[in-house]
Structures are given as structure tokens and as C-alpha cells.
């Protein structure tokens, strides 16, 4: 009877600590995954900002080209009209 009680107590303790240990391992993994997801989100935001900056730069360059073309066209027209 005494051996059975000890076995039951030991098996219960082992089961509880095993479940507790598994819980902490799982919680640690979840925390690491959450950190990775947050880091990936930061990287995505930085990549998005870089893409936006490149797009804005290209738009400014196109606007500049359009102004230069407009000036050239007006100058050529001025030269043709005043001949």
C-alpha cells in the first residue's frame, strides 16, 4: 500500500513537472516566434519606406525631365517663330 502511494505521488509529480516544463518550452518558443514576426514586420516597413523613397525620387526626376523638355520645346518654338 505504501509503495503504491509513493508510485502514485511520484507519477503525479512527474506528470505535473513534465507538463509544466513543456508549457515553459512552448511559451519560450512562442515568445521567440513573436520576436521574429516583429522583426520581420520592421524589415518589411523599412523595405516599404525605401521603395517609397525610390518612387518619390523617380517622380521628381520625371518632373524635372518634363520641365526641361518643356523649356527645350518652348526654346525651339521661339527660334522657329523668330526666323
C-alpha positions in Angstrom: 0.0 0.0 0.0 2.8 2.4 0.9 4.6 1.6 -2.3 1.5 2.2 -4.4 1.0 5.6 -2.7 4.6 6.5 -3.4 4.3 5.4 -7.0 1.1 7.5 -7.4 2.7 10.5 -5.9 5.9 10.2 -8.0 4.0 9.6 -11.2 1.7 12.5 -10.4 4.7 14.8 -9.7 6.5 13.6 -12.8 3.4 14.2 -15.0 2.9 17.7 -13.5 6.5 18.8 -13.9 6.6 17.3 -17.4 3.5 19.3 -18.4 4.9 22.4 -16.7 8.2 22.0 -18.4 6.5 21.5 -21.8 4.4 24.6 -21.1 7.5 26.7 -20.4 9.3 25.4 -23.5 6.2 26.1 -25.6 5.9 29.6 -24.1 9.6 30.3 -24.9 9.1 29.1 -28.5 6.0 31.3 -28.9 7.9 34.3 -27.5 10.8 33.7 -29.9 8.3 33.4 -32.8 6.6 36.7 -31.8 10.0 38.4 -31.7 10.8 37.1 -35.2 7.5 38.2 -36.5 8.0 41.7 -35.0 11.5 41.8 -36.5 10.2 40.7 -39.9 7.5 43.4 -39.7 10.1 46.0 -39.0 12.2 44.8 -42.0 9.0 45.0 -44.2 8.3 48.5 -43.1 11.9 49.6 -43.8 11.8 48.0 -47.2 8.4 49.7 -47.9 9.9 53.1 -46.9 12.9 52.5 -49.1 10.6 51.6 -52.0 8.5 54.8 -51.4 11.7 56.9 -51.3 12.9 55.4 -54.6 9.5 56.0 -56.2 9.4 59.6 -54.9 12.9 60.2 -56.3 11.9 58.8 -59.7 8.8 61.0 -59.7 11.0 64.1 -59.0 13.3 63.1 -61.8 10.4 62.7 -64.2 9.0 66.0 -63.2 12.4 67.6 -63.8 12.7 65.9 -67.2 9.3 67.2 -68.1 10.2 70.8 -67.2 13.5 70.5 -69.2 11.6 69.1 -72.2 9.0 71.9 -72.0 11.8 74.5 -71.8 13.6 72.9 -74.8 10.3 72.8 -76.8 9.5 76.4 -76.0 13.0 77.5 -76.9 12.9 75.6 -80.3 9.5 77.1 -81.0 10.8 80.5 -80.1 13.7 80.0 -82.5 11.4 78.8 -85.3 8.9 81.7 -84.8 11.6 84.4 -84.8 13.3 83.3 -88.0 
